[in-house]
Amino acid sequence: MEFSTKDIVEFIKKIPETVIAYQIKKDHTVHSLYYSEKIPELCGISDEEYRELMLKATVSEKRMGDSVSVSFDHFLLPSVTEESSCCFQTRTKGKIYFQSRAFQAGETEEGPVMAVVLEGISQQKSLSSREVHREIVEAMIQGDGQNICALYMDVMTGEILQLLKNGSRAADFEGHRIDVWLKSVLFPGIPSEEKREELRTNFASKELLRRYTAGNQEFSLVHEFDDGNKICAYKMTTKLLLNIQNNHVEACVTWKDVTRDYVDYIINRTMYNNDYIALGVIDTENHTLYIRSHRMEGTVIEPMKSYPYEACLEMLGARIHRRDQEYFMNSSGVGVLLKAMNGRRQHSFTIHNNSDEAERYSYYWFDKRRKLILLVVESMVKELDTDSLTGYLNRSGFMHHAESILKANSERKLALLYVNIQRFKAVNDLLGYEAGDQIICEISNNLQSSFLKPLIIARMEADHFVLLVDQENLELDRMVDLLHLCYNKAAIHTDIYARCGIRYIDAEEKVSISDLCDQAKIAKGYIPNNYIQPYSIYNEKMKIEYEQRSIALINLENAIRNEEFQIYYQPVVDAKTEKIISAEALIRWISPTHGIMLPGNFIPALEESGYITMLDEFVNRKVYEFLTERSRQNKKILPVAVNLSRMDLMDMNIMNSVLHEIQDSELPRNVFHYEITESAYAEITDPGMKFLEDLHDKGAVLLVDDFGSGISSLSTVQDYAFDVIKLDIGFIRKIGNSSRTENIIAALISLAHHLNMKVIAEGVETEEQIAFLRKHECDYFQGFYFFRPFPQEEFERMLDRMQEENE
């Protein structure tokens, strides 16, 4: 059913608002069909005048729906389905403002019938909800005219809707996602990754929606931006609003240059920072230094004044420690600074002042175009003296503070404690580094809050701590509990033990803090039992032994090269005939600087470090050369036993060298004797076992040294067919004093014989020992009762005498 024009108009009349109805004829003229009674009155004209005005109306656009479609003189009707704000200049009332909404109500053969609804008629301007929203956005983007950049985005989609830079439209990125603009434009100028991450979070849709929902619809942050010439500070303000047209949350973000305010803020903050020392600006072109402020004592430099730069450097240099003065002058010249800062935003170095306190000189581009550099001098004492993990002092901090305490309390009896955690590497491997850090913090806190009441505590390195305490607080009987920590976390329950070296400091004693720490650390190495008594007190004997061990490690290669090591030979005698049947090669270190060094003071250190292999190779080579030379001269030779350490049995080089030496030698095979300690055999590897088997196959004689000193003596002789066992000297010394020991010795001799092995008793010194050992059929004796170790020359003379006697 088709509606007539009259039907459509009747329908329009039902609309309660003020309305105009018209029909657009095929010749593009407009025919007025209906208007509300208020229209003429609204326009301030009579009905006749209004009808006449309507007859003059023409269609200004031939296509419906394109922008404005119909013009009634000065009154423009909106396009179809479009909502607009209108202003009409009346003859009597001036300007009338209203909202107009046009739509096509129907269509007949004569043409489309249009309806225009007028709302919000007023002499005050009224905007549509869309235009209200648009004006709000425009106001926010334009701001107060000081914005250097403004961005309007749809939070829901992340799309940039509008972008302004320095007040001008920048359409390049409009329609793009915000993350593309951040990565391409903003982030290259943000020097801090932390700040980039903060900005990335700030622009994330999820975060913006969270803020909007929480009612936080406006927020700001300040960030630095490097534009290539200077570092700027921008205040970024984000405002969130809801677009009721599409129900999307939108964001308006503006940037304002606050560099000056920010610099003032930084300056003020720096000035009130206790670690701040000086602040100034260097004009590199005019060679001047403007000192903004400082708190340097004993200097003629005044704040808020400019100085010739080079002259000012001389004044600054006067307060710098003499060892750093040359470095300071070479590092702070104008040319040096410009070169160092070429392509960089910062340059810094650290020196020490006359009080030996660390200070950092930092240089920043203040204005690269004008070549202005900001100078900041900061105290590094707190930063350099504090351990980042525990918050207590570090090594440097302890040295400074302990020295001050000792100087101020010269009559006070103090003690320095050096503490470290046992097997801490294994703790880290088992529990992980995070748990290891927790243990370090817990132990340091326990020490700090303990009965020791430390004056200061420091973490020197890794799991090592030092404390300075009053001697009266040092309750040794409570140290066992203090140095034990039960670590419980989740399903892990572990006992952690520490050990402690103690150095008493007598009143008026003049020893450096460094030496006190070293001596307490030395004492820690002399703890007899880590669980019963986990501490040891320093004495001078420890120092002598430690120095000799250190000398061994430092000077070993030079000593071998300079032949400071000499081979001594101690004969082994037949228990029945007391004739010399062999000897053992022993080492003596005769240093031109330190004199005679006993093996007990350097052999353990070489074994711990692994350097013992180098020394063993030297001894083996010298003994081989000695025997070979005597054999070449047809002189008497005896078998000589050379020691092989645990490390030798892991070193393929020395094992191959020994085997080739035997293979290539013209000496009788039975002169090659090798002593392996019981502890070394207990840790032997497969290559080491193969090496011993090869030695035996080639005719060499193998001896177990220090038999009975370990816990695996029986398994040693069970698993391998040694030729000789050497009873540990500890057994021999107890003959006549312990019947239990004597029974053990007798049993061991019998056991060896049943296994077809000979027995050497080491350390034989008394007739009582000889009598007991002969009674139980010990095969050989070695000890001071018969012979002390001889230098090679004296041993040679003895062999020559034996040869003459036999002839």
Disulfide bonds with the S-S distance in Angstrom:
none
